[in-house]
Amino acid sequence: FLNGFIGSGAMSAGGRALNRALRNDDISLQELDNKITEITDLRKQQSLAKNKKSKDAIEVQISELETELKDYIKNSRKLGDNITKDQKTSLLNILKEKDDISKKIEGLKQELDAGNISKKEYGYGIRSLNNKNEKLSDNILEIKNQALEIAAEKQLETIQTAMKDYGMEDTGTAKAYTAEEIAAMDLPGVDSKKASGE
């Protein structure tokens, strides 16, 4: 769905898997799910609207959400440019582990439905798999945060180079901040949490 939504172009299978891995932490999945659900709900409202002005107003909301979703996905893809070969390998291995966990969860459900295991056994199994899945999501987030820091450093270097090119003096005010530092800032008229990407 997402590749068709923003245009996948001539992306390799490895590139698709890497992008999927970068979107496969719990926070990213929730963000994507919320946006898609909101767009779907608005499409339903739009189909039930009785007049053109209402339909047009809903279409504006849908367009804004679709743009936000596209930007979110494109920004996730750009993170892949800022990770090392080892991090890429780790992400792909994590994605494989998460896929395996999904298969095991489905297998446990089938075993429960067939009466081969008790609800208690099922619960223990699911809890264990969910805990492992959560740790894997944390590992993905850690790699994404490292990639964001590298991207911020690159932007800072670009800004400092541009300042030199235009004869501007860097008074030390150009500085890279971590997502946590940005989220903690009290910036007038700016949602610090949203600006940090948290």
N, C-alpha and C positions, 0 to 999 in steps of 0.2 A: 504494500500500500504506500509506504513512505517514499520508496524510490520512484514510483509513478507520480506521486504527488508533487515532488520537486524536480523530477527529471533526473534519472540516474546516469544518462549519457553512456559512455563506454567504460564504465567502471569495472575493474577486475573483480573476480570472486573474492580475492584476498582483501581488496579495498572495501567491498560490501561487508565482509565479515568484520573488519576492523571498525567500520562505522557502526555496525550493529553492536559491537562490544562497547563502544564509547557511549551508546544510548542505553546500555543494559544494566545500569545501576538502578536501585529502587527509586531514587529521586527523579531520574530522567524518565523512567517508565511511567511514573505517576503524572509527571508534567505532560508527557505525550498523551496519555490516556485522558487526562482532564480536558486538554484542548480538543481532542477528537470527539469526546462526548459532548462538549459544549457546542461544537460545530454541528454535530448530528441533531442535537436538541433544537438548535436554531433553525435548521433545515426543516424539521417537523413543524415548528411554529410558523415558518414562512409558508409552508404548503397549506396550513389551516387559516392563514390570514385572509380576511375578506376583501381588503382594498389594496390598491397599488401602493399607496404611501406607506402602509404598514409593511408590505412585502419589501419595498425599497429600503426602509429603515433597518429591517432585519438583515437585508443583504449587505448593508454597510458593516454591521457587526460581524457577519460571517467573513467578509473580506479582511477585516482587521485581524480576526483570529487566524485565518489562513496565512496571512502575512507573518504573524508572530510564530506560527508553527513552522513555516518555511525557514525563517531566520534562525529559529532554535536548532533545526536540523542542519542547516548550512554551517552554523557556528560549531556544532558538534563535529561535523566533518572536518572543519579546519583544524581542530585539535590534533587530528592525526598527523599534521605536518610538524607538530612540535613535540613528538615523542621519539624516543630512541628505538633502535631495532629490538633491543631486549624488552622494552616496554610493550612494543607491538606484539612480540611473541607471548609475553605474559597475558596481554589482553585477549589474544586468540585462545590461549590455553584456558583462561578464566571463562570465556564464552563457551568453550567446549564442555567444561565442568558444569556450568549452569544449564546447558542443554541436557546433559546427562542427568542432572537433578530433576529436571522437568519430566524426563522419561521415567525415572524411578518413582516420582510422585504419581504419575499416571498408572504405573504398574501396581503401586500400593492400592490405589483406588479400585483397580480391576480385581485385585486379590480380595479386598474387602467386599466388593459387590458379589463376588463368587462365593463368599463365605469361607475362604481359605485362611483368613486372619481375623482376629477380633478387633473391635473398635479401639480397644486399649493399645494393641500392637500397632494398629494403623496410626493412632495418635502419637505414639512414641516415634515411629518412623517419620511421620510428617514433621514433627517438631525438630528432629535431628537434621533432616534435609533442609528445612527452612532456616535453621541456624547456620548451616554451611553456606546456603545461598546468600544470607545476609553478610557473612564474612567476605564472600566473593564480591558482592556489591561494594563493600567498603574498600576492597582492593582496587576496584575499577575507579571509584571516586578518588582514591589517593593518586593514581596515575593521571587522572583528568586534572586534578589540582596541580600536579607537577607540570603538566603540559600548559596549563593556564599561566603558571609562573614564568615559564620559558617564553610564552607569547607576550606577556607583559614586559619582560626584559627586552625582547626584540622591538616592541613598540617604543620603549624608552630609548633604546639606541637610535631608532629612526628619528624620534623627536629631537634628540641631542644632536644628531647629524644635521638635521634640517635647521636647527637653531644656529649651528656653526656656519652652514652654507649661506644663511641670510645675515650673517654678521651679528647675531644676537649672542649675548653672553649668558651662559648657563650659571645662574646664581645659586644653583643647588636646589632649586624649587622643583625641577623635574625629577620625580622619584617614582619608582615602581612600588605598588602596594599589593599585598596578598588579598585574596577574596575576603578573608576574615577581617583584615584592617579596613577595607572599604565598607563592609557591612556595619562595622562599629562606628563609622564616621557620622557626624551630625551635619549633613549637607542641606542647606536651605533649598527647598523646592525639589529635592531629589530623594527618591526612595532608595536608600543606601543598600538595603537587602537585595533589591532587584538589580541595582547597578553592579553589585558584587557577583551576581550570578548564583547566589546561594538559594 
